[in-house]
Amino acid sequence: MNKHILPIVIIACAASSVAAQDIITYDTDQSFEDVTFGLENAILDEGLVIDHVSHTGDMLERTKGDVGSEVTLYLEADIYSFCSAKISREVMEADPMNISFCPYDIFVMVRPDTPETTTIGFRSFPDGAMKQVEAMLDGIARAAIGLEN
């Protein structure tokens, strides 16, 4: 095999797997503050610790002029990062490369075109052990907005 072709093949495969991932979302008429409060409680109720809250909406709004944009993407948007020692160990014992998915993230956002709607969501995961993580995130997101599991 020509050694110049191999990197191209690897890049093409990596790009297709990223593009294949879906985002799972739930919309609610609850306020951004109520949903983030619910999310924080749902994470803590699972015995998990929030590692980081990324205020992505604030950052994008603050820097839009610096990058030559006038577009407001979100009225509010935060991403909560956390991990589960138990589930992480299970999925990484199944495949040590599952480390690439940790920590796990759930986002909450309000868009300018739908200011009465708050969206909570997370990315889906590949079939296999990582579906445990997806189920955990789904339960947390649903609990945050009061949906039955």
C-alpha positions, 0 to 999 in steps of 0.5 A, spaced: 500 500 500 502 506 498 504 510 504 501 516 502 494 513 501 493 511 508 493 517 512 487 519 507 483 513 508 484 514 516 482 521 515 476 519 511 473 514 516 474 518 522 470 524 518 464 519 517 464 516 524 463 523 527 458 526 522 454 519 523 453 521 530 446 524 532 444 529 537 438 527 542 434 533 544 428 535 549 424 541 548 421 545 554 417 551 555 421 551 562 426 557 563 433 556 562 434 557 569 429 552 571 432 547 566 439 548 568 437 548 576 434 541 574 440 539 570 444 540 576 440 537 581 439 531 576 446 530 576 447 530 583 441 526 584 445 520 580 451 521 585 455 524 580 460 531 580 459 536 575 467 537 573 465 543 569 460 548 566 462 551 560 458 558 558 459 557 551 453 562 549 456 567 553 463 566 550 460 566 543 456 572 544 462 576 547 467 574 541 462 575 535 465 582 533 472 579 534 471 574 529 467 578 524 460 576 526 454 580 528 450 573 529 447 572 536 447 564 536 444 563 543 440 567 548 443 562 553 447 556 552 451 552 557 454 545 557 455 541 563 461 536 563 461 530 568 463 523 569 461 516 572 466 512 575 462 506 575 459 507 568 466 509 565 469 503 568 464 499 565 465 502 558 472 503 558 473 495 560 469 493 554 474 498 550 479 502 553 478 507 547 472 509 550 476 514 554 475 518 548 468 520 550 469 522 557 467 526 560 460 526 558 456 533 556 449 535 557 447 542 554 442 547 555 440 552 550 435 558 548 436 560 541 433 567 539 428 564 534 425 560 539 426 564 545 420 561 549 423 554 548 429 551 552 432 545 549 436 540 553 440 535 549 447 530 548 450 527 543 448 519 541 454 514 542 456 508 538 452 501 539 455 497 544 458 499 551 457 506 550 449 505 550 450 505 557 452 512 557 447 514 553 442 511 557 444 515 563 445 521 559 438 520 557 435 519 564 439 525 567 436 530 561 429 527 562 429 528 570 432 535 569 425 537 565 421 533 569 419 527 564 418 520 566 423 515 564 
